[in-house]
Amino acid sequence: MMGEERKIEVKEVTEVAPPPRARVDAESPAETFERKRDYLAGFLAEKPAEAPEHGPGGDVQAAIVEALKTIYDPEIPVDIYELGLIYDVAVDADGDAVVTMTLTTPHCPVAESMPGEVELRVLSVPGVRDAEVKLVWDPPWDPSKMSDEARLELGML
């Protein structure tokens, strides 16, 4: 392309036809505003759906997560939830909770006591009838499971 010569054609004109004017066949601004106001009134009058007490996104599940955030890893100054050790928190309609979690390593010094502590904390949450803690090793924990808050606390950000 270096050796090729490119030519641009230039054409002189004395006059350009004006573009056609835009036309809007719509309601008057007052009618449009009224329609928007009606829509807004309906939107604002709508009440939010009641959040379920149990189940995903329910009050009990949120309270369990808050309770888990009060349990700290003994070796790292970060709670087990932000550390990414909690894989799942499920609550059924009867208030039975199942927490699926892991530990940083199978040889963790709290491998025997941590699941029991998690179970006790979950049982202390109002609305929880029963609690089960499932300790899993697959997928294994790694630092990528930590929240940004945990990384910040540990100076990793």
C-alpha positions as CSV (number, residue, x, y, z in Angstrom):
1,M,0.0,0.0,0.0
2,M,3.0,2.3,0.5
3,G,3.8,2.8,-3.2
4,E,0.2,3.1,-4.3
5,E,-1.2,6.5,-4.9
6,R,-4.8,7.1,-3.6
7,K,-6.9,9.7,-5.2
8,I,-9.8,11.4,-3.7
9,E,-12.4,12.8,-6.1
10,V,-13.5,16.3,-5.5
11,K,-16.6,17.8,-7.0
12,E,-17.5,21.4,-6.7
13,V,-21.2,22.3,-6.2
14,T,-22.8,25.7,-6.1
15,E,-25.9,24.7,-4.2
16,V,-27.2,21.9,-2.0
17,A,-30.9,21.1,-1.6
18,P,-32.1,21.5,2.0
19,P,-32.9,18.2,3.7
20,P,-36.6,17.4,4.2
21,R,-37.9,18.7,7.6
22,A,-38.8,16.2,10.2
23,R,-42.4,15.8,11.0
24,V,-43.9,14.4,14.2
25,D,-47.4,13.2,14.1
26,A,-47.9,12.7,17.8
27,E,-49.8,14.0,20.8
28,S,-49.2,17.4,22.2
29,P,-46.6,17.7,24.9
30,A,-49.4,18.1,27.5
31,E,-50.9,14.7,26.4
32,T,-47.6,13.0,26.5
33,F,-46.9,14.4,30.0
34,E,-50.3,13.2,31.2
35,R,-49.6,9.7,30.0
36,K,-46.2,9.7,31.8
37,R,-47.8,10.9,35.0
38,D,-50.4,8.1,34.8
39,Y,-47.7,5.5,34.3
40,L,-45.6,7.0,37.2
41,A,-48.6,7.1,39.5
42,G,-49.3,3.4,38.8
43,F,-45.6,2.5,39.3
44,L,-45.3,4.4,42.6
45,A,-48.6,2.9,43.9
46,E,-47.3,-0.6,43.4
47,K,-46.2,-2.3,46.6
48,P,-43.1,-4.4,46.6
49,A,-43.6,-8.2,46.8
50,E,-43.3,-9.5,50.4
51,A,-39.9,-11.0,50.9
52,P,-40.2,-14.7,51.9
53,E,-39.2,-15.5,55.5
54,H,-37.7,-18.8,54.4
55,G,-36.1,-19.9,51.2
56,P,-33.5,-18.2,48.9
57,G,-33.3,-14.5,49.6
58,G,-35.5,-14.8,52.7
59,D,-35.0,-13.1,56.1
60,V,-33.9,-16.3,57.8
61,Q,-31.2,-17.0,55.1
62,A,-30.0,-13.4,55.4
63,A,-29.8,-13.8,59.2
64,I,-27.9,-17.0,58.9
65,V,-25.3,-15.3,56.6
66,E,-25.0,-12.5,59.2
67,A,-24.5,-15.1,62.0
68,L,-21.8,-16.8,59.8
69,K,-20.0,-13.5,59.5
70,T,-19.4,-13.5,63.2
71,I,-17.2,-16.7,63.0
72,Y,-13.6,-16.0,62.4
73,D,-10.9,-18.2,61.1
74,P,-8.3,-18.7,63.9
75,E,-5.3,-18.2,61.7
76,I,-6.6,-15.4,59.4
77,P,-8.4,-12.3,60.8
78,V,-11.3,-12.6,58.4
79,D,-14.7,-14.2,59.0
80,I,-15.5,-17.5,57.3
81,Y,-18.1,-16.1,55.0
82,E,-15.9,-13.4,53.5
83,L,-13.1,-15.9,53.4
84,G,-15.2,-17.9,50.9
85,L,-15.5,-21.0,53.1
86,I,-19.3,-21.0,52.9
87,Y,-20.4,-22.5,49.6
88,D,-24.2,-22.5,50.2
89,V,-26.8,-21.6,52.7
90,A,-30.2,-23.2,52.1
91,V,-33.3,-22.9,54.2
92,D,-36.6,-24.7,53.5
93,A,-40.1,-23.6,54.3
94,D,-40.0,-25.5,57.7
95,G,-36.9,-23.5,58.8
96,D,-34.4,-26.4,58.3
97,A,-31.1,-25.0,57.2
98,V,-28.3,-26.7,55.4
99,V,-24.9,-25.0,55.2
100,T,-22.4,-26.4,52.8
101,M,-18.8,-25.3,53.7
102,T,-15.2,-26.2,53.4
103,L,-12.0,-25.3,55.2
104,T,-8.8,-23.8,53.9
105,T,-7.2,-27.2,54.2
106,P,-8.2,-30.7,55.5
107,H,-5.4,-30.3,58.0
108,C,-6.8,-27.1,59.4
109,P,-6.5,-27.0,63.2
110,V,-10.2,-26.3,63.6
111,A,-11.3,-29.1,61.2
112,E,-13.1,-30.9,64.0
113,S,-14.5,-27.9,65.9
114,M,-15.5,-25.4,63.1
115,P,-18.5,-27.4,61.7
116,G,-19.9,-27.7,65.2
117,E,-19.5,-24.0,65.9
118,V,-21.2,-23.2,62.5
119,E,-24.1,-25.5,63.4
120,L,-24.6,-23.9,66.8
121,R,-24.5,-20.4,65.4
122,V,-27.0,-21.3,62.7
123,L,-29.3,-23.0,65.3
124,S,-29.2,-19.7,67.3
125,V,-30.8,-17.8,64.4
126,P,-34.5,-17.1,65.0
127,G,-36.7,-19.0,62.6
128,V,-34.2,-21.9,62.2
129,R,-35.8,-25.2,63.4
130,D,-32.8,-27.5,62.5
131,A,-29.3,-27.0,61.1
132,E,-27.0,-29.4,59.2
133,V,-23.5,-28.5,58.2
134,K,-22.0,-30.4,55.2
135,L,-18.2,-30.2,55.1
136,V,-17.0,-30.7,51.6
137,W,-13.5,-30.7,50.0
138,D,-14.6,-30.4,46.4
139,P,-14.2,-27.9,45.0
140,P,-11.1,-27.2,47.2
141,W,-10.8,-23.8,48.8
142,D,-8.3,-21.3,47.3
143,P,-7.7,-17.6,47.8
144,S,-9.8,-16.7,44.7
145,K,-12.9,-17.6,46.7
146,M,-12.3,-14.7,49.1
147,S,-14.4,-11.6,48.8
148,D,-12.9,-8.2,48.0
149,E,-13.5,-7.2,51.6
150,A,-11.3,-10.1,52.8
151,R,-8.6,-9.3,50.2
152,L,-8.6,-5.7,51.4
153,E,-8.3,-6.8,55.0
154,L,-5.4,-9.0,54.3
155,G,-3.6,-6.4,52.1
156,M,-4.1,-8.4,48.9
157,L,-5.8,-5.6,46.9
